Amino acid sequence: MLDANSLRRKVGKHAVAINKLAAGASDYQALRERMGHTRLEIAAGIIVGIAVAGVVMFILS
């Protein structure tokens, strides 16, 4: 969750800065700026993970 929320978001901010610096280069391919997940996506992942674990435990027991 830490990776999805903060680390990738910071990488995206770095990509924005690099893209601005390299805007004048003719052969530069822009970096992707959206890398992280939103808090809603993270919450949905947590809920799905808990639900899948519950189903697996129910089936195996």
DSSP file (Angstrom, degrees, kcal/mol; ACC not computed):
  #  RESIDUE AA STRUCTURE BP1 BP2  ACC     N-H-->O    O-->H-N    N-H-->O    O-->H-N    TCO  KAPPA ALPHA  PHI   PSI    X-CA   Y-CA   Z-CA
    1    1 A M     >        0   0    0      0, 0.0     4,-2.1     0, 0.0     5,-0.3   0.000 360.0 360.0 360.0 -37.1    0.0    0.0    0.0
    2    2 A L  H  >> +     0   0    0      1,-0.2     4,-2.4     2,-0.2     5,-1.3   0.922 360.0  47.6 -62.7 -43.2    2.9    2.3    0.8
    3    3 A D  I  4>S+     0   0    0      1,-0.2     5,-2.0     3,-0.2     6,-0.3   0.925 112.9  48.2 -63.1 -45.3    4.3    1.7   -2.7
    4    4 A A  I  45S+     0   0    0      3,-0.1    33,-2.1     1,-0.1    -1,-0.2   0.848 120.7  35.6 -65.7 -34.7    1.0    2.2   -4.4
    5    5 A N  I  <5S+     0   0    0     -4,-2.1     4,-0.2    31,-0.2    -2,-0.2   0.943 131.6   9.6 -88.9 -51.8    0.3    5.4   -2.6
    6    6 A S  I  X5S+     0   0    0     -4,-2.4     4,-2.3    -5,-0.3     5,-0.2   0.903 120.3  50.4-103.8 -47.4    3.4    7.4   -2.1
    7    7 A L  I  ><S+     0   0    0     -5,-1.3     4,-2.0     1,-0.2     5,-0.2   0.949 115.5  41.6 -62.8 -50.5    6.4    6.0   -3.9
    8    8 A R  H  ><S+     0   0    0     -5,-2.0     4,-1.9     1,-0.2    28,-0.3   0.850 112.6  55.5 -67.0 -32.4    4.8    5.7   -7.3
    9    9 A R  H  > S+     0   0    0     -6,-0.3     4,-1.7     2,-0.2    -1,-0.2   0.895 108.3  48.5 -65.1 -38.8    3.2    9.1   -6.9
   10   10 A K  H  X S+     0   0    0     -4,-2.3     4,-2.1     2,-0.2    -2,-0.2   0.870 107.9  54.1 -68.9 -36.1    6.6   10.7   -6.2
   11   11 A V  H  X S+     0   0    0     -4,-2.0     4,-2.1     1,-0.2    -1,-0.2   0.893 107.0  52.7 -62.4 -38.4    8.0    9.0   -9.3
   12   12 A G  H  X S+     0   0    0     -4,-1.9     4,-1.8     2,-0.2    -2,-0.2   0.880 107.0  51.5 -63.8 -38.4    5.2   10.6  -11.3
   13   13 A K  H  X S+     0   0    0     -4,-1.7     4,-1.9     1,-0.2    -1,-0.2   0.883 108.9  50.9 -66.1 -37.8    6.1   14.0   -9.9
   14   14 A H  H  X S+     0   0    0     -4,-2.1     4,-2.6     1,-0.2    -2,-0.2   0.898 107.1  54.2 -64.7 -39.2    9.7   13.4  -10.9
   15   15 A A  H  X S+     0   0    0     -4,-2.1     4,-2.7     1,-0.2    16,-0.3   0.887 105.7  52.9 -62.0 -39.0    8.5   12.5  -14.4
   16   16 A V  H  X S+     0   0    0     -4,-1.8     4,-2.0     2,-0.2    -1,-0.2   0.936 111.2  46.1 -60.4 -46.7    6.6   15.8  -14.7
   17   17 A A  H  X S+     0   0    0     -4,-1.9     4,-2.2     1,-0.2    -2,-0.2   0.906 113.4  48.5 -64.8 -42.0    9.7   17.7  -13.8
   18   18 A I  H  X S+     0   0    0     -4,-2.6     4,-2.3     1,-0.2    -1,-0.2   0.906 109.9  52.5 -65.2 -41.2   11.9   15.7  -16.2
   19   19 A N  H  < S+     0   0    0     -4,-2.7    -1,-0.2     1,-0.2    -2,-0.2   0.886 109.6  49.2 -62.3 -38.1    9.3   16.2  -19.0
   20   20 A K  H >< S+     0   0    0     -4,-2.0     3,-0.9     1,-0.2     4,-0.2   0.910 112.3  48.0 -66.7 -41.4    9.4   20.0  -18.4
   21   21 A L  H 3< S+     0   0    0     -4,-2.2     3,-0.4     1,-0.2    -2,-0.2   0.872 117.1  41.5 -66.4 -36.5   13.2   20.1  -18.5
   22   22 A A  T >< S+     0   0    0     -4,-2.3     3,-1.2     1,-0.2    -1,-0.2   0.227  79.6 110.7 -97.4  14.8   13.4   18.0  -21.7
   23   23 A A  T <  S+     0   0    0     -3,-0.9    -1,-0.2     1,-0.3    -2,-0.1   0.804  77.2  51.9 -61.0 -30.2   10.5   19.7  -23.5
   24   24 A G  T 3  S+     0   0    0     -3,-0.4    -1,-0.3    -4,-0.2     2,-0.2   0.632  83.2 105.6 -83.7 -13.3   12.9   21.4  -26.0
   25   25 A A    X   -     0   0    0     -3,-1.2     3,-0.6     1,-0.1    -3,-0.0  -0.463  61.3-149.9 -71.1 136.4   14.7   18.2  -27.0
   26   26 A S  T 3  S+     0   0    0      1,-0.2    -1,-0.1    -2,-0.2    -4,-0.0   0.830  92.4  40.5 -78.0 -31.6   13.7   17.0  -30.4
   27   27 A D  T 3  S+     0   0    0      2,-0.1     2,-0.4     0, 0.0    -1,-0.2   0.175  85.9 122.1-104.3  18.5   14.3   13.2  -29.9
   28   28 A Y    <   -     0   0    0     -3,-0.6     2,-0.6    -6,-0.2    -9,-0.0  -0.680  49.7-151.9 -87.4 129.2   12.9   13.0  -26.3
   29   29 A Q        -     0   0    0     -2,-0.4    -2,-0.1     1,-0.0    -3,-0.0  -0.895  29.3-116.3 -98.6 121.5   10.0   10.6  -25.6
   30   30 A A        -     0   0    0     -2,-0.6     2,-0.2     1,-0.1   -15,-0.0  -0.195  25.3-121.7 -61.1 143.6    7.9   11.9  -22.7
   31   31 A L        -     0   0    0    -16,-0.3     2,-0.3     1,-0.1    -1,-0.1  -0.525  31.4 -98.5 -81.9 151.8    7.7    9.9  -19.6
   32   32 A R        -     0   0    0     -2,-0.2   -17,-0.1     1,-0.1    -1,-0.1  -0.543  33.7-166.5 -68.7 132.7    4.4    8.7  -18.2
   33   33 A E        +     0   0    0     -2,-0.3     2,-0.8     1,-0.1   -17,-0.2   0.727  68.0  69.3 -98.7 -24.9    3.3   11.0  -15.4
   34   34 A R        +     0   0    0      1,-0.2    -1,-0.1   -19,-0.1   -25,-0.1  -0.846  52.5 138.4 -99.0 110.7    0.6    9.0  -13.7
   35   35 A M        +     0   0    0     -2,-0.8   -26,-0.2   -27,-0.2    -1,-0.2   0.687  47.6  69.1-120.4 -33.1    2.1    6.1  -11.9
   36   36 A G  S    S-     0   0    0    -28,-0.3     2,-0.3   -31,-0.1   -31,-0.2  -0.164  75.6-109.2 -87.9 179.4    0.4    5.7   -8.6
   37   37 A H        -     0   0    0    -33,-2.1     2,-0.1     1,-0.1    -1,-0.1  -0.765  28.2-115.2-105.9 154.1   -3.0    4.6   -7.5
   38   38 A T     >  -     0   0    0     -2,-0.3     4,-2.0     1,-0.1     5,-0.2  -0.389  32.4-107.6 -77.7 165.4   -5.7    6.8   -6.0
   39   39 A R  H  > S+     0   0    0      1,-0.2     4,-2.5     2,-0.2     5,-0.2   0.844 121.3  55.8 -64.4 -32.2   -6.8    6.2   -2.4
   40   40 A L  H  > S+     0   0    0      2,-0.2     4,-2.4     1,-0.2    -1,-0.2   0.912 107.2  48.8 -65.5 -42.1  -10.1    4.8   -3.7
   41   41 A E  H  > S+     0   0    0      2,-0.2     4,-2.0     1,-0.2    -2,-0.2   0.886 111.9  49.3 -64.2 -38.7   -8.2    2.2   -5.9
   42   42 A I  H  X S+     0   0    0     -4,-2.0     4,-2.1     2,-0.2    -2,-0.2   0.924 111.4  48.8 -66.0 -44.7   -6.1    1.3   -2.8
   43   43 A A  H  X S+     0   0    0     -4,-2.5     4,-2.3     1,-0.2    -2,-0.2   0.900 110.4  51.2 -61.9 -41.2   -9.2    0.8   -0.6
   44   44 A A  H  X S+     0   0    0     -4,-2.4     4,-2.7     1,-0.2    -1,-0.2   0.895 108.7  52.0 -63.5 -39.4  -10.8   -1.3   -3.3
   45   45 A G  H  X S+     0   0    0     -4,-2.0     4,-2.3     2,-0.2    -1,-0.2   0.888 109.2  49.6 -63.5 -39.4   -7.7   -3.5   -3.5
   46   46 A I  H  X S+     0   0    0     -4,-2.1     4,-2.4     2,-0.2    -2,-0.2   0.932 112.5  47.3 -64.0 -45.9   -7.7   -4.0    0.3
   47   47 A I  H  X S+     0   0    0     -4,-2.3     4,-2.4     1,-0.2    -2,-0.2   0.921 113.4  47.5 -63.5 -45.0  -11.4   -4.9    0.2
   48   48 A V  H  X S+     0   0    0     -4,-2.7     4,-2.7     1,-0.2     5,-0.2   0.905 111.3  51.9 -63.5 -41.2  -11.0   -7.3   -2.7
   49   49 A G  H  X S+     0   0    0     -4,-2.3     4,-2.2    -5,-0.2    -2,-0.2   0.913 111.2  46.1 -61.7 -43.6   -7.9   -8.9   -1.0
   50   50 A I  H  X S+     0   0    0     -4,-2.4     4,-2.3     2,-0.2    -1,-0.2   0.906 113.3  50.0 -64.8 -42.2   -9.8   -9.5    2.2
   51   51 A A  H  X S+     0   0    0     -4,-2.4     4,-2.3     2,-0.2    -2,-0.2   0.917 111.4  47.7 -64.1 -43.9  -12.8  -10.9    0.3
   52   52 A V  H  X S+     0   0    0     -4,-2.7     4,-2.6     2,-0.2     5,-0.2   0.912 111.5  50.7 -64.4 -42.4  -10.7  -13.3   -1.7
   53   53 A A  H  X S+     0   0    0     -4,-2.2     4,-2.5    -5,-0.2    -1,-0.2   0.907 110.6  49.9 -61.6 -41.0   -8.8  -14.5    1.4
   54   54 A G  H  X S+     0   0    0     -4,-2.3     4,-2.2     2,-0.2    -2,-0.2   0.906 111.4  48.0 -63.6 -42.5  -12.2  -15.1    3.1
   55   55 A V  H  X S+     0   0    0     -4,-2.3     4,-2.4     2,-0.2    -2,-0.2   0.921 112.4  48.8 -64.7 -44.0  -13.5  -17.1    0.2
   56   56 A V  H  X S+     0   0    0     -4,-2.6     4,-2.4     1,-0.2    -2,-0.2   0.922 112.1  48.4 -63.0 -44.3  -10.3  -19.2    0.0
   57   57 A M  H  X S+     0   0    0     -4,-2.5     4,-1.1     1,-0.2    -1,-0.2   0.883 111.8  50.3 -63.7 -37.8  -10.4  -19.9    3.7
   58   58 A F  H  < S+     0   0    0     -4,-2.2    -2,-0.2     1,-0.2    -1,-0.2   0.904 112.9  45.8 -65.8 -42.0  -14.1  -20.9    3.5
   59   59 A I  H  < S+     0   0    0     -4,-2.4    -2,-0.2     1,-0.2    -1,-0.2   0.888 114.3  47.5 -69.0 -39.7  -13.4  -23.3    0.6
   60   60 A L  H  <        0   0    0     -4,-2.4    -1,-0.2     1,-0.2    -2,-0.2   0.659 360.0 360.0 -79.2 -15.8  -10.4  -24.9    2.2
   61   61 A S     <        0   0    0     -4,-1.1    -1,-0.2    -5,-0.2    -2,-0.2   0.475 360.0 360.0-100.8 360.0  -12.0  -25.5    5.6
